[in-house]
Amino acid sequence: MSREQFEKEKMYQATMSIARTMLKNRLITQEEYCQIDTMFTERYGVKFGTLFSEITCYSEGKE
């Protein structure tokens, strides 16, 4: 993994940590959490970040 990819993974994890806290505190819904996850997965181009997620989001048509 390159340093650049490591930094992207780190930023994704930090962002999703905040989103998980917001979900836990009922500030956002599960659907909104999944939208955030999708947006930041695309933005950061993560490959490993979602492997460590405690919350799984499934898109329609994907399994």
C-alpha positions, 0 to 999 in steps of 0.5 A: 500500500502506498503512503497516499493510499494509506492516508486515504484509508485513514481519512475514510476511517476517521470520517466513518468513525464520526458517522458511526457515532452519529448513527449510534446517537440517532442523529442520522438514520441507517439509510443516511449512514449508508449514503455517507459510506458510499459517498466517502468510499468513492471519494477516498477510493478505499479498498480495505476500509469497509472490511473493518466496518461494524455496520454493513450497507448493502446496495440494491442489486449488490450482494 
